[in-house]
Amino acid sequence: MLATRTPQACGLETPLPGLALARKPDMKQSMTEQTPTAAAEPFTPRNVSFLGLGTMGGAMARHLGKAGHHLTIYNRSPARAEAWQAANPGLARRVAASPAEAAEGADVVITCVGNDDDLADVVLSPNGVFSTLRRGALYIDHTTVSARIARQIAVEGRDRELLCVDAPVTGGQSGAESGTLAIMCGGSMKAVDAARPILAAYAKRVVHVGKSGAGQTAKMANQMCIAGTLAGLSEAIRFAQIAHLDLDRVFEAISGGAAQSWQMDNRFHTMAKDEFDFGFAVDWMRKDLGLAIEEARNLGASVPVTALVDQFYVDVQAMGYGREDTSALIRRLPRRTRKA
């Protein structure tokens, strides 16, 4: 079972103690981040329930437990929750048997599941999170889903007087494990400010991009950028290989200029060596690009490059590499040897 997201962040009648965090004004982000004015408060452990212990969620839950929060965990497949508990002894105080049980007594509930249907089931079903989550609590969702379901969850949450934040992440498995994720948040200023001290356990950047659903739309833009960059990088590497160039020298020459990107810095050499075991799978990228293409259609936006790269990933799936990471896009380009 997994959760869905809804519209706007909801009002809170009783503020959550310890959930305000002061920040210095950042002029570069003044258009997207609101800066709380209250003084920074000492750390206050919260009753936090984390639902979804996959590659990303498991790492984020671990950081919350290590930070000192009173952690409850839940996973649809009990075996995964048991394995997480065995690998992280003492970090979780409780393993819940259902989303509703996980939300009982929680100050904060966080979900990180698979897709829209999963999220709706975990959050909005009769045995979901919202059936037991107390009035005034904070709900954060890290699943990458449609903006529509994020807005729907926010509306449902508002009716229950909850604070709701759609908060998809970027930074991949390595960012989750190191606690350096970047998080784009949709919801009210009040909800996002309440979420900041919780997110600080595993994020290096938290940006409030707009109202409910805006976090998901920003994540779509993020995935579009990654897909386009990987398509260009794939062609450049194959081109250099077929031209019999020294790839180390090529990297040295171009990585410090306008072509530089995170993908180049972290995937250039591994793509050249056909190494594709870095976490975020092609199958998941196709899901995300599908969300972006659908949202673009709803908005009347033109995204021809995104649609083209999505079809390139169809080729990679057909070759049997859907579980490899997104840099496996290069596999669809042959390693031809230049004829004399």
Buried (B, 14 or more C-beta within 10 A) or exposed (E): BBBBBBBBBBBBEEEBEBBBBEBEEEEEBEEBBBBBEEEEEEEEEBBBBBBBBBBBBBBBBBBBBBBEBBBBBBBBEEEBBEBBBEEBEEBBEBBBEBBBBBBBBBBBBBBBBBBBBBBBBBBBBEBBBBBBBBEBBBBBBBBBBBBBBBBBBBBBBBEBBBBBBBBBBBBBBEBBBEBEBBBBBBBBBBBBBBBBBBBBBBBEBBBBBBBBBBBBBBBBBBBBBBBBBBBBBBEBBBEBBBEEEEBEEBBEEBEEEEEEBEBBEBBBBBBBEEBBEBBBBBBBBBBBBBBBBBBBEEEEEEBEEBBEBBEBBBEBBEEEBBEBBBBBBBBBBEEEEEEE
